[in-house]
Amino acid sequence: MSDIIHIYTDGGSRGNPGQGASAFIAVIVGREGERVLRKRVERIGLCTNNEAEYKALIIGLMWARSRDIERVKLHSDSQLVVRQLKGHYKVKAANLLPLHLKVRGLLKGMEWSVQHHSRGNRWITRCDRMVNEALDAAGA
C-alpha cells in the first residue's frame, strides 16, 4: 500500500501515574474524502500520561506494521512526544526511553512524519473520547 495512512493518537491516565488507556484512529484520505481504516483503544493499567501517549503510538504502529503499511503520518496532541520523535528534545525520563526506542524501531523502514495538533483536532478529540470511555468503563 503506497498511500499515506494518517494515525491519530491519544493517551491518558487518571492520576499521574494512574490507570491509563491509549487509542488510535487510522485514516486514509482519498478522492471521496476521509475513510477510517481502524480504530482501537486499550486499557494499559498503571502509567503516566506520557507513557500512555507513547503506547498509543505503539499500538497504532503495530497495526500499521501488521498491514504492511509503508507510509504514515503520525498525529498527536503531546508536544513532548512529538518533539522527542523529531529529535528536538532528548528523552531524559527512564520510563519513556524504552517506549521511545520501541516507536523508533517500529518506524524503521517506513516513510514517516509526525505532527502536533491541539485537542481541537476532530480525530484527536475522538481518540480522547475513546480513552475516557475506556477509563470510565474500568471505573478509573
Secondary structure as UniProt FT lines:
FT   STRAND          5..15
FT   TURN            16..17
FT   STRAND          18..30
FT   TURN            31..32
FT   STRAND          33..47
FT   HELIX           49..66
FT   TURN            67..68
FT   STRAND          71..76
FT   HELIX           79..85
FT   TURN            86..87
FT   TURN            94..96
FT   HELIX           97..107
FT   TURN            108..109
FT   STRAND          111..116
FT   TURN            119..120
FT   HELIX           122..137
FT   TURN            138..139
//
